[in-house]
Amino acid sequence: MPTFTLGIEEEFQTIDPETRDLRSHMSKIVEGGQIVLHERVKAEMHQAVVEVGTNICTNIEEARREVTYLRQMIVDLADRQNLKIAAAGTHPFSDWQAQLITPNERYDKLIEEMRDVARSNLIFGLHVHVGITNRNEGLQIMNAVRYFLPHIYALSTNSPFWCGRNTGFKSYRSKVFDKFPRTGIPDYFNSAAEYDDYINLLVKTGCIDDGKKIWWDIRLHPYFDTIEFRICDVPMRVDETICLAALMQALVAKIDKLHRQNLNFRPYRRLLINENKWRAARYGIESQLIDFGKQIEVPYATLAQELLDFVDDVVDDLGSRHEIEYINTILQRGTGADRQLAVFNETNSLNAVVDYIVEETSYGIR
């Protein structure tokens, strides 16, 4: 079995501990972090966002150490600036119009092009890179794995509030991001060459300047030999992040194994997969997703078990059985969105929700 290396990126909120609002002082955290973390910490377009990314990890155990260490460092750096760090797909009540933009030529161009679509994109995600042997195989794996994106997404839902409102969605982050071009579930591509031709056409016609402006829920990375999963809200706990990363790695490994056995997983059209994505965004793990093979609705818990069964023959080789079985814990405790809503229903206070997110973000890192 190939190694299927991992790289994990998490986007965090910087919180004022008094107001519980977002606070645009990320630069102090980034500047302090780069002294010890170098390229593993960086600024984002909004100054209230800080992103960290692991080194290349050879297995899930190494990935856990990296994610835990990076959270420790960012939380400590924030504490020194009298700030808090929170992991959720959206802030419960902060208004994007009040947030400062990071001075940067790339962000200036993005805002010039997209205006309020870019300015309002105050969201926080989890991106996971899984190493592939080559782009042709990676493209075929991506085609198959698209089907499972709503299943993964439902487990990550962690953004029920937007600008002080209960949106009714378990993940409103994706609704905010849908305003961007070239987002969502990608089309089916017959080959890596066809994929690259599409990107080259967009560059040639001035739609994009490079492949990094392809913001799909999953993509072949334009510069690295990785499949990049981009669909998830950033989870509250390290355990949740590692569970999702392990699941993504296992799905890539499983599809690769099928291909090496001259087998394949049936591909489905984007139109159908989008139906499940919408349900996952709206209802999370309480959803009924569609089994398109059987053409029936199935409770998410049933599909989650089928997903665990599907990857069962690769998880021991990957050393990730314990991490993937954390899915059962998520099903029992609820996703971040479920837990945010429970706190709000109990307290009727969005400040209490922010406090809970901050507390959960540091869970298990000491």
C-alpha positions as CSV (number, residue, x, y, z in Angstrom):
1,M,0.0,0.0,0.0
2,P,1.3,3.5,-0.8
3,T,1.9,5.8,2.1
4,F,-1.0,8.3,1.6
5,T,0.7,11.1,3.4
6,L,-1.4,13.7,5.3
7,G,-1.3,17.4,5.5
8,I,-3.9,19.2,7.7
9,E,-4.8,22.9,7.7
10,E,-7.2,24.4,10.3
11,E,-8.6,28.0,10.3
12,F,-9.3,29.5,13.7
13,Q,-11.1,32.5,15.0
14,T,-9.4,35.1,17.2
15,I,-11.7,36.1,20.0
16,D,-11.9,39.0,22.4
17,P,-12.4,37.4,25.8
18,E,-14.5,40.3,27.1
19,T,-16.9,40.9,24.2
20,R,-16.6,37.4,22.7
21,D,-16.6,39.0,19.3
22,L,-14.0,38.4,16.7
23,R,-11.0,40.7,17.1
24,S,-8.7,41.7,14.3
25,H,-5.4,41.3,15.9
26,M,-4.4,38.1,14.2
27,S,-1.1,39.7,13.0
28,K,0.4,39.6,16.5
29,I,-0.3,35.9,16.7
30,V,1.0,35.2,13.2
31,E,4.2,37.3,13.8
32,G,4.8,35.5,17.1
33,G,4.0,32.1,15.6
34,Q,6.3,32.4,12.6
35,I,9.3,32.7,14.9
36,V,8.7,29.1,16.1
37,L,6.3,27.6,13.5
38,H,7.7,29.3,10.4
39,E,5.5,28.5,7.4
40,R,3.1,26.4,9.5
41,V,1.1,29.5,10.5
42,K,-0.1,32.3,8.2
43,A,-2.6,35.1,7.9
44,E,-5.8,34.9,5.9
45,M,-7.9,37.6,4.2
46,H,-9.8,38.6,7.3
47,Q,-7.5,39.7,10.2
48,A,-9.6,37.7,12.7
49,V,-8.6,34.5,11.0
50,V,-5.4,32.6,11.6
51,E,-4.5,29.4,9.7
52,V,-2.1,26.7,10.8
53,G,-0.9,23.8,8.7
54,T,1.0,20.6,9.6
55,N,4.2,19.4,8.0
56,I,3.8,16.3,5.7
57,C,2.8,13.5,8.0
58,T,3.4,9.8,7.1
59,N,0.6,8.4,9.3
60,I,-2.4,9.5,11.4
61,E,-0.5,9.2,14.7
62,E,2.1,11.8,13.4
63,A,-0.8,14.0,12.2
64,R,-2.4,13.9,15.6
65,R,0.9,15.1,17.2
66,E,1.2,17.9,14.7
67,V,-2.4,19.1,15.0
68,T,-2.2,19.0,18.8
69,Y,1.1,20.8,18.9
70,L,-0.1,23.6,16.5
71,R,-3.3,24.1,18.6
72,Q,-1.2,24.3,21.7
73,M,1.1,26.9,20.2
74,I,-1.7,29.1,18.7
75,V,-3.7,29.0,22.0
76,D,-0.6,30.0,24.0
77,L,0.3,32.8,21.6
78,A,-3.2,34.1,21.7
79,D,-3.2,34.0,25.5
80,R,-0.1,36.3,25.5
81,Q,-2.1,38.8,23.5
82,N,-5.1,38.5,25.8
83,L,-7.0,36.7,23.0
84,K,-8.8,33.4,22.7
85,I,-8.9,30.8,19.9
86,A,-12.1,29.3,18.7
87,A,-12.7,26.5,16.2
88,A,-16.1,26.7,14.4
89,G,-17.2,27.2,10.8
90,T,-18.7,30.6,11.6
91,H,-18.7,33.0,14.5
92,P,-22.1,32.9,16.3
93,F,-22.8,36.6,16.0
94,S,-19.9,38.6,14.6
95,D,-20.8,41.0,11.7
96,W,-18.4,40.5,8.7
97,Q,-18.8,44.2,7.9
98,A,-16.9,45.2,11.1
99,Q,-13.9,43.0,10.3
100,L,-10.6,44.3,9.0
101,I,-9.0,42.9,5.9
102,T,-5.3,41.8,5.9
103,P,-3.1,44.1,3.8
104,N,-2.0,41.9,0.9
105,E,-1.8,42.3,-2.8
106,R,-3.5,39.0,-3.4
107,Y,-6.4,39.8,-1.1
108,D,-6.7,43.3,-2.6
109,K,-7.2,41.8,-6.1
110,L,-9.7,39.3,-4.8
111,I,-11.8,42.0,-3.2
112,E,-11.5,44.2,-6.3
113,E,-12.9,41.3,-8.3
114,M,-15.6,40.0,-6.0
115,R,-16.4,42.9,-3.7
116,D,-18.8,42.0,-0.9
117,V,-18.8,38.3,-1.9
118,A,-15.2,38.2,-0.8
119,R,-15.6,40.6,2.2
120,S,-18.5,38.6,3.6
121,N,-16.6,35.3,3.4
122,L,-15.9,35.2,7.1
123,I,-15.8,31.5,7.4
124,F,-13.4,28.9,8.9
125,G,-12.7,25.5,7.3
126,L,-10.6,22.3,7.6
127,H,-8.5,21.3,4.6
128,V,-6.9,17.9,4.4
129,H,-4.3,16.8,1.8
130,V,-3.9,13.1,1.1
131,G,-0.8,12.1,-0.9
132,I,-1.3,10.3,-4.2
133,T,1.1,8.3,-6.4
134,N,0.4,10.3,-9.5
135,R,-2.1,12.8,-10.9
136,N,-3.9,10.3,-13.2
137,E,-4.6,7.9,-10.4
138,G,-5.5,10.9,-8.2
139,L,-8.1,12.1,-10.7
140,Q,-9.8,8.7,-10.8
141,I,-9.8,8.5,-7.0
142,M,-11.2,12.0,-6.8
143,N,-14.0,11.1,-9.2
144,A,-15.1,8.2,-7.0
145,V,-14.6,9.9,-3.6
146,R,-16.9,12.8,-4.6
147,Y,-19.8,10.5,-3.7
148,F,-18.7,10.3,-0.1
149,L,-18.2,14.1,0.4
150,P,-21.7,14.7,2.0
151,H,-21.1,11.8,4.4
152,I,-17.8,13.4,5.5
153,Y,-19.4,16.8,5.6
154,A,-22.3,15.8,7.9
155,L,-19.8,14.7,10.5
156,S,-18.0,18.1,10.4
157,T,-21.0,20.4,10.6
158,N,-20.1,23.2,13.1
159,S,-21.7,26.5,11.9
160,P,-25.4,26.8,12.8
161,F,-25.2,30.6,13.6
162,W,-24.6,33.6,11.3
163,C,-24.7,37.2,12.4
164,G,-26.6,36.4,15.6
165,R,-29.2,34.2,14.0
166,N,-29.9,30.5,14.2
167,T,-29.9,29.8,10.5
168,G,-31.6,26.4,10.7
169,F,-28.6,24.8,9.0
170,K,-26.1,22.6,10.8
171,S,-23.5,24.1,8.4
172,Y,-24.2,27.6,7.2
173,R,-20.5,28.1,6.3
174,S,-21.1,26.3,3.0
175,K,-24.0,28.6,2.2
176,V,-21.7,31.6,2.6
177,F,-19.0,30.1,0.5
178,D,-21.4,29.1,-2.3
179,K,-21.4,32.7,-3.4
180,F,-17.9,32.3,-4.7
181,P,-17.3,30.9,-8.2
182,R,-15.9,27.5,-8.8
183,T,-17.1,26.0,-5.5
184,G,-19.1,23.0,-4.5
185,I,-18.9,19.4,-5.8
186,P,-16.7,19.2,-8.9
187,D,-17.7,17.6,-12.2
188,Y,-16.5,14.2,-13.3
189,F,-13.3,14.4,-15.4
190,N,-12.1,11.5,-17.7
191,S,-8.4,12.2,-17.1
192,A,-5.9,14.4,-15.4
193,A,-5.2,15.9,-18.9
194,E,-8.9,16.9,-19.2
195,Y,-8.8,18.4,-15.7
196,D,-5.6,20.4,-16.5
197,D,-7.1,21.5,-19.9
198,Y,-10.0,23.0,-18.0
199,I,-7.8,24.9,-15.6
200,N,-5.6,26.1,-18.5
201,L,-8.6,27.4,-20.3
202,L,-9.7,29.4,-17.3
203,V,-6.2,30.9,-17.0
204,K,-6.1,31.7,-20.7
205,T,-9.4,33.4,-20.6
206,G,-8.6,35.5,-17.5
207,C,-11.0,33.7,-15.2
208,I,-8.2,32.8,-12.8
209,D,-4.5,33.4,-12.6
210,D,-3.7,29.9,-11.3
211,G,-5.3,26.6,-10.1
212,K,-5.4,27.7,-6.5
213,K,-8.6,29.7,-7.4
214,I,-10.4,26.4,-8.0
215,W,-12.2,26.2,-4.6
216,W,-14.1,23.0,-5.1
217,D,-15.0,20.7,-2.1
218,I,-12.3,18.4,-3.4
219,R,-9.6,19.1,-5.9
220,L,-6.3,17.9,-7.3
221,H,-3.8,20.4,-5.8
222,P,-2.3,22.5,-8.6
223,Y,1.3,22.2,-7.2
224,F,1.4,19.1,-5.0
225,D,0.7,15.4,-5.6
226,T,-2.3,15.4,-3.3
227,I,-6.0,15.2,-3.3
228,E,-7.3,18.1,-1.2
229,F,-10.5,17.8,0.8
230,R,-12.0,21.3,1.4
231,I,-15.7,20.6,2.2
232,C,-15.5,20.5,6.1
233,D,-16.2,23.1,8.7
234,V,-13.2,23.3,11.1
235,P,-14.2,21.0,14.0
236,M,-14.0,22.0,17.6
237,R,-11.9,19.2,19.0
238,V,-8.6,17.7,17.8
239,D,-10.2,14.3,18.0
240,E,-12.8,15.3,15.4
241,T,-10.2,16.8,13.1
242,I,-8.1,13.6,13.3
243,C,-11.2,11.4,12.8
244,L,-12.2,13.3,9.6
245,A,-8.6,13.2,8.3
246,A,-8.3,9.5,8.9
247,L,-11.6,8.9,7.1
248,M,-10.5,10.9,4.1
249,Q,-7.2,9.0,4.0
250,A,-9.0,5.7,4.3
251,L,-11.3,6.5,1.4
252,V,-8.4,7.4,-0.8
253,A,-6.6,4.2,0.2
254,K,-9.8,2.1,-0.4
255,I,-10.4,3.4,-3.9
256,D,-6.8,3.0,-4.7
257,K,-6.9,-0.6,-3.5
258,L,-10.0,-1.3,-5.7
259,H,-8.1,0.2,-8.7
260,R,-5.1,-2.0,-8.1
261,Q,-7.5,-5.0,-8.1
262,N,-8.9,-3.8,-11.4
263,L,-12.2,-2.8,-9.7
264,N,-13.9,0.5,-9.3
265,F,-16.5,2.4,-7.4
266,R,-19.5,3.5,-9.4
267,P,-19.3,7.3,-10.1
268,Y,-22.3,9.5,-9.7
269,R,-23.3,12.8,-11.3
270,R,-22.7,16.0,-9.5
271,L,-26.4,16.8,-9.7
272,L,-27.2,13.8,-7.5
273,I,-24.3,14.3,-5.0
274,N,-25.4,17.9,-4.5
275,E,-28.8,16.6,-3.2
276,N,-27.0,14.8,-0.4
277,K,-24.7,17.8,0.3
278,W,-27.7,20.1,0.8
279,R,-29.2,17.6,3.2
280,A,-25.9,17.3,5.1
281,A,-25.7,21.1,5.4
282,R,-29.2,21.4,6.6
283,Y,-29.5,18.5,9.0
284,G,-26.0,17.1,9.6
285,I,-25.9,13.7,11.2
286,E,-29.7,13.9,11.7
287,S,-30.2,13.8,7.9
288,Q,-31.6,11.1,5.7
289,L,-29.2,10.9,2.8
290,I,-30.1,9.2,-0.5
291,D,-28.6,5.9,-1.5
292,F,-28.6,6.4,-5.2
293,G,-27.8,2.8,-6.0
294,K,-30.9,1.6,-4.1
295,Q,-32.8,4.8,-4.9
296,I,-34.0,5.2,-1.3
297,E,-33.5,7.6,1.7
298,V,-31.3,6.1,4.5
299,P,-30.8,7.5,8.0
300,Y,-27.3,8.9,8.3
301,A,-26.3,6.6,11.2
302,T,-26.9,3.6,8.9
303,L,-24.8,5.1,6.1
304,A,-22.1,5.9,8.6
305,Q,-21.9,2.2,9.5
306,E,-21.8,1.2,5.9
307,L,-19.0,3.7,5.4
308,L,-17.0,2.1,8.3
309,D,-17.6,-1.3,6.7
310,F,-16.5,0.0,3.3
311,V,-13.0,1.1,4.5
312,D,-12.6,-1.6,7.1
313,D,-10.0,-3.6,5.1
314,V,-7.6,-0.7,4.8
315,V,-7.7,1.0,8.3
316,D,-5.4,-1.5,10.0
317,D,-2.8,-1.1,7.3
318,L,-3.1,2.7,7.8
319,G,-3.0,2.4,11.6
320,S,-6.2,4.5,11.9
321,R,-8.9,2.1,13.3
322,H,-9.1,3.9,16.6
323,E,-9.3,7.4,15.0
324,I,-11.9,6.4,12.4
325,E,-14.1,4.7,15.1
326,Y,-14.4,8.1,16.7
327,I,-17.2,8.5,14.2
328,N,-19.3,6.6,16.7
329,T,-18.5,9.1,19.4
330,I,-19.6,12.0,17.1
331,L,-22.8,10.1,16.4
332,Q,-23.4,9.8,20.2
333,R,-22.3,13.3,21.3
334,G,-23.4,15.2,18.2
335,T,-21.4,17.3,15.9
336,G,-20.1,20.8,16.8
337,A,-23.3,22.3,15.4
338,D,-25.5,20.0,17.6
339,R,-23.5,20.9,20.7
340,Q,-23.6,24.7,19.9
341,L,-27.3,24.5,19.6
342,A,-27.7,22.6,22.8
343,V,-25.7,25.3,24.7
344,F,-27.8,28.0,23.2
345,N,-31.1,26.2,23.9
346,E,-30.0,25.8,27.5
347,T,-28.7,29.4,28.1
348,N,-30.3,31.5,25.4
349,S,-26.9,33.2,25.2
350,L,-24.6,33.4,22.2
351,N,-21.8,34.5,24.5
352,A,-22.2,31.2,26.3
353,V,-21.9,29.5,22.9
354,V,-18.6,31.3,22.1
355,D,-17.3,30.3,25.6
356,Y,-18.2,26.7,24.9
357,I,-16.4,26.8,21.5
358,V,-13.3,28.3,23.0
359,E,-13.3,25.6,25.8
360,E,-13.8,22.8,23.3
361,T,-11.0,24.1,21.0
362,S,-8.5,23.5,23.7
363,Y,-9.9,20.1,24.8
364,G,-7.2,17.4,24.9
365,I,-4.3,19.6,23.9
366,R,-2.6,19.7,27.3
